[in-house]
Amino acid sequence: MEEGPYKYIRDGNGKVSRVIRIGTRKSQLARIQTDSVADKLKELYPDVHLEIGEQLQLWILLPGDKTSYLFTKELENALERNEVDLVVHSLKDLPTSLPAGFTIGAVLKRENPHDAVVLHPSNTGKTLDTLPEKSVIGTSSLRRAAQLKKRFPHLEFKDIRGNLNTRLKKLDEKDDFAAIILAAAGLKRMGWENRISLILEPEDCMYAVGQGALAVEVRARDADILEMVSVLHDPDTVLRCIAERAFLKQLEGGCSVPVAVHTKVKDSQLYLTGAVYSLDGSQSIKETMQTSIAPGDERVDEQVQRVGVTAIKVPAEAQDAAERLGVKLADLLLSKGAKEILTVARQLNDAR
């Protein structure tokens, strides 16, 4: 039954419970990621009651429902129409500014954010360094290609499209590629860690903004849901990703230009390395900055968004410091010519 914008169910004893509806995309990885979040919520709230006394239950949209598996915009439309209550995304797929009325209510503990090399079976035991001259590497990422062209000039790089399953099939069943580059996090979540030939370290290839982290998008006005999912926040991941997203936003970058980052938290310091590249990797600007996120003012904000993230249980002072760090690093790169590199890269990419 439905009452207002929400959906409820009544059990055999007449007890009424609100149903929390989760939207997801129709891909194996998306479903695995959504299920992992649902499992965490079930574990944290096995018998949850909100202040109004309603028991929360989880409902994942099932295959066959026309709104079951939707892409980002369609999922946001479903959120807006109250057809779903929350959506699980790969954070790297979400823009740094969300449409009005939406927010990222949780950023979960980050999986390995690095990229992985998956070698063709005939190249087992080799590395990118030892692959023969003009070996073809498959990647759909401008960021990966730009960095690896500079680091491994003896290799060639070509686009490879499709989901993880499709890309691995293209690698294994044909001889078009000597290796492909994929996100380590996706391979691990799929249970395919054994396919990882090697992990690319930051010296060879830095990762995308938000890579490896899952985000839960909700309606900004839905305080009950926002409070419920906020316990999923991993503070270090939140701060790292706020800094990364602020860096990207200040650069006015996106998936159409090669922008890469690397972050770490150590001894109450947040370190952010950011870089921009020309499409062929011949030009680049790379810098590192740090800021303190030491415990101080423990004030938390109830409804303040920072680059699309509402982290109501993470100290506001630390979030502000992370956001400032990203902006300052971007400004430093812009002062050294990053805008010109990115403008040319965007023009060349649009012309392809």
N, C-alpha and C positions, 0 to 999 in steps of 0.2 A: 504494500500500500504506500501511497505517497501523501505527504503533508507539506505544503509549501514546496520549496525547492529540493527537499530531501526525500529519500526512500527509506521505508521502515519494513520490518517483518515482525510477525507475531508468532511465538512458538506455541507448542501444544498446551502450555500452561497459561497462555494468554499474555505472556510477558512480551512487551514491545521493545525491539532493538533497532537502532539505526544501522543501515547498511552503508559501509564505506566502499565506494566504487572506484576501482583502479583501471585506468585506460592503458593500453599498450599497443605496440606495433606488431604486425604479422611477420615477425622474423624470429628464428630460434634464439638468437642472442638477446633480442628485446624481451622475449618472454622469460628467458632465464634471469635477466636482470630484474624484471618486474617481480618474478616469483621470489627472488632473494630479498627484496624489500618487504614484500608481503610476509615472508617468513619471520623477518626481524620484528615487524609490527605485531604479529601473532605472539611471538615470544615475549615481547615487552608488555603487551596488553592481552593476556589470555582471558581476562575477565574485566575489561575496562569499563569504568563508569565515569561519565563527565559530571560536571557540577549539576546538571539537570537530572542526573541519575540514569541516563540511558546507557545500555550496554552496547559497546561498539563491536561490530563484526566486519570482516573483510569480504568483499565480493570482487572477484576479478572477472571482467567481461570475457565471456566464453567465445570460442570459435563459432562462426555461423551468424553471430550478431553483426549486423551491418556496421555498427560503431565499435566493434571489438578492437580492430587493429588499424590505427590511424597514424598518419604522419604528424609531425609537430604542429602544424597549423590546424589540422583537423582535430587533433587532440585538444588544442586550446579552444577551438570552437565548441567541442563537447564539454569542456570545463565551463565555458561561458554559459552554455545552455543547461548547466546543472545535470548533465547526463552522466558525468563522472565527477569524482571528488578530488582525485589526485592522479598525476601522471608521472611515470618514471622515465627519465631520459639519461643518455650519456651527456654529462655536463658540457663536453666540448661541442655538442650539437646545438646548444642554446646560445642565442645572441646575448651580447652584454647588456642590452636594454630590452626588457620584455614588454609586451603590449600592456596597456593600462589594465589594471584589475587582476594581474597575475604576479606571482612571486615564486622564487625558489625557496621552499619552506624547509628543505633539508639537503645537505651535502654530506654524503656518507664517506666513511674512511676510504681513502684512495687505494685502489689496486696499483700494481706496478705501472707507472705512467710511461715507461720507455717504449720505444719501438723494437720490434723483433724481426730478425731475418729468418725466413723459412726457405731453405734451400731445396731445389729440385732433387729428387732421390738420387739422381746420377752424380750430384755434387756433394754427397754426404762427406763430412770431414773437412771440407774447404771453408774458407772465410771470404769475405768480400775482397780482402787484400790478395788472396791466392786464386781467385777466379780468373779464367783466361781473359785476355784482351778482348774488348767489345762484347763481353757477356751482357745479356739483357736482364735488367732488374725491373720488376713490375711494381709500380706504386701509383695510386691515384692522387697522391698528396704533393702539392707544389712545395710545401715545407720540407718534406723528406727529400724530394728530388733535388732541390736547390742545395741543401747541405751535403748530400752524398755525392753530387756531381763535383763539388769542390774537394771533398775528401778522397774520392775514388775516381780520378779522371780517366782511368782505363776502362771504366764500365759505361754502358749505355742504359738509359732509363726510358721506359714506355708506360703509358697508362694501362691500368688493369681495373676493370669495373666489376661491381656486383658485391653481394654480401660475403661474409667469411667463407661459407661453404662453396660458393661459386668461384671465388678466387683460388682457393686451394685445389679445386677440381681442375681449373684452367692450368695451374702449375703442374699438377701430377700427371694429367692425361695428355699433355702436349709437350713439345720441346721449345715453345716460344720464349720461355723465361728460364734463366739460370737460378733465379731466386725471386721471391717477392717480400715486400716489407709490410708488416701488419702491426697493429697495436698489441703489445704483450697482454694487456688486460683482457681484451676480447678473447684471445686464444685461451687464457687461463679460465675465464668464466665458462667457456664452451667445453672445458675439460680436455683441451688439446695442447697442453704444455709440452707434450713429447714431440710436437712439430717444431718447436722453437730451436733453431740451430744456434743462434746466439742473440744476446741482447745488445742493442746499440747504446753505448755509453754517451753521456752528454758531449764529450769531446768530438764524437763522430756525428751525432744527430740529437739535438734537443727536441723535446716533445711539444705537442700542441697545447694551447691554453685549455685547462680543465681536463686534459686527457687522463683516463683511468678512474675518474670520479663519477659516481652516479648522483643525479639530482632528482628531487621530488618537487614537481611544480604543482601549486595549488592556487585556489582563488585567494587573493590578498585579504578579502573581507571575511573569509571563513575562519574565524578565530579558533573554533574548536579543532578543526583539522590542522591548522597551523601549529597549535599547541601540541597536538598529538604527534605530528611528524618531527617536531623540533628536537625530540630526544634522539633522533637518528644522526644529528649533526656530529661530525668529528671535528673538534676545534682546530687542530693543526691543518687538516685538509681545507676547512672553511677559510682560514687565514691565507694559506698558500693560493687558493683559487680566487679569492677576492683580489689579491695582489696581481695575479696573472690576468684576470678579466679587466681590472682597472688599467693595466699596461696596454692591453689590446684595444680597449675603448679609446684611450687617449691617443693612440696611434691611428685610430680610425681604420684598423685592419679588419681582416675577416678571412674566410676560407679561400678568397680569390687572390690572396697575396701570401708570400712566404714569411710568416712570423713564428718564432719559436721561443720557448721559455724553459727554464729549469729553476725549481724552488726547493728550499729545504729549511727546516726549523732545527736549530741547534743552540743550546744554552740560552734560551729565551731570546734568540735573534732569528729574524726571518730574513733569509737570503733570496734574492730574486736576480736571476740572470735572464736577460732578454736580448733577442737579436732579430734583425730583418735582413733579407737576402734578395738579390736579383734572381730572376728565374733560373739563370744558368749557374748561380752560385759564385760568379766571379766578383761580385760586389757584396759586401756585408758590413754591418755595424753591430757590435756585440759589447755589452757592458754588464756590470754587476753592481748592485747596491744592497744595503741591508738596513734593517730597522729593529728597534727593541720591541718585543711584545711581552715584556716581563709583567707579571701580575702587578697591578696598581689599582686604579679605579675599577672596581668590579661591577660598575653600573652596566645594566643591560638595557637594550632598547626593545620596546614591545613591537613596533611596527615600522622600523627604519630599514629601507632597502639600500643595499650597496651593490652596485653593478648587478642588480636583479636578485640579490640574495638577501633574505630576511633570516638572520640567525639570532633568535631571541634569547638563546641561552649562552651565547658567546660574548665575553666582555666587549662593550662598545668601543672602549679605548683601543683595544688590540685590533678590532676591525677597522677603525679609522686609520690606524698606523699602517695596516696592510694596504688599504686603498691609496693612501698618500704615497706609499712606496712605489706602487705600480705607476701612478701618474708621474712621479718624479723621474723614474727610470725612462719612461716613454719620452718625457720632455728632453732628457739628456740625449737620447738617440735622435730625436727630431732636430736638436741643435747641431747634430753632426751630419745631417743630410739624409735621415731616414725617410722623410716624406718624398724626396725626389726618387729614391730607390723604389719605394712602394708604388708611387704613381706610374713609373715606367713598367713595373712588374704587372700592375693591374691592366694597363693599356695593352701590353703584349698578350696577357692571358685572355682579355676580352676579344682580341683579334684572332685568336687561335680557332 
